[in-house]
Amino acid sequence: MVTAPVDYIASSIKAGEHSKGVVEIVVITKAIESFQQEEGKFPQTLDELVEKSHLKVMPNPPAMKQFEYNPATGIVKLVPKSQ
């Protein structure tokens, strides 16, 4: 049985989701940097980025992923979604 086309499509979708996640992390990181420059501190939550107009809306993470944010360091990561 030939599964190459199906495997190719699945890997293309996965690669697209990964790329989307990387782009969203860059957008959020830039907003965190902007917030930190203006406020002199990191936001306590990612929602503060929207509240203070550093982002118009919070980007959605790729399927089965979520953003993990550390307000002490200002670092945001993409992690598997917890159940």
Sequence and secondary structure as in RCSB ss.txt:
>XXXX:A:sequence
MVTAPVDYIASSIKAGEHSKGVVEIVVITKAIESFQQEEGKFPQTLDELVEKSHLKVMPNPPAMKQFEYNPATGI
VKLVPKSQ
>XXXX:A:secstr
   HHHHHHHHHHHHHHHHHHHHHHHHHHHHHHHHHHHHSS  SSTHHHHHTTS SS     TTEEEEEETTTTE
EEEEE   
